[in-house]
């Protein structure tokens, strides 16, 4: 990796590292939001299933 970095100035390297950190932070935030959405969707599915089973038992 150091061989490839020899042709890059320290300022370019710093800018690249800063940009890559920003992109990774955005991606990490996206993953956390996506995980929260998935958990909410699973909880909603379980609640609707429980309501369905309850209504079936009352109807029987």
C-alpha positions in Angstrom: 0.0 0.0 0.0 2.9 2.4 0.7 4.1 1.9 -2.9 0.9 3.2 -4.3 0.8 6.1 -1.9 4.2 7.4 -2.9 2.7 9.2 -5.9 0.1 11.0 -3.8 0.8 14.2 -1.9 0.2 14.3 1.8 -2.6 16.8 1.2 -4.3 14.5 -1.3 -3.9 11.6 1.1 -5.4 13.6 4.0 -8.3 14.7 1.8 -8.9 11.1 0.7 -8.9 9.8 4.2 -11.2 12.5 5.4 -13.6 11.8 2.6 -13.5 8.0 3.2 -14.3 8.6 6.9 -17.3 10.8 6.0 -18.6 8.1 3.6 -18.2 5.4 6.2 -20.0 7.5 8.8 -22.9 8.0 6.5 -23.0 4.3 5.7 -22.9 3.4 9.4 -25.8 5.8 10.0 -27.7 4.3 7.2 -27.2 0.8 8.6 -28.4 1.8 12.0 -31.5 3.5 10.6 -32.2 0.4 8.4 -31.8 -1.9 11.5 -34.3 0.2 13.5 -36.8 0.1 10.6 -36.4 -3.7 10.3 -37.0 -4.2 14.1 -40.1 -2.0 13.9 -41.4 -4.0 10.9 -40.8 -7.3 12.7 -42.6 -6.0 15.9 -45.5 -4.8 13.8 -45.7 -8.2 12.1 -45.7 -10.1 15.4 -48.4 -7.8 16.8 -50.6 -8.3 13.8 -50.1 -12.0 13.9 -51.0 -12.0 17.6 -54.2 -10.0 16.8 -55.1 -12.4 14.0 -54.7 -15.5 16.3 -56.7 -13.8 19.0 -59.5 -13.0 16.6 -59.5 -16.5 15.2 -59.8 -17.9 18.8 -62.7 -15.6 19.6 -64.5 -16.6 16.4 -64.1 -20.4 17.0 
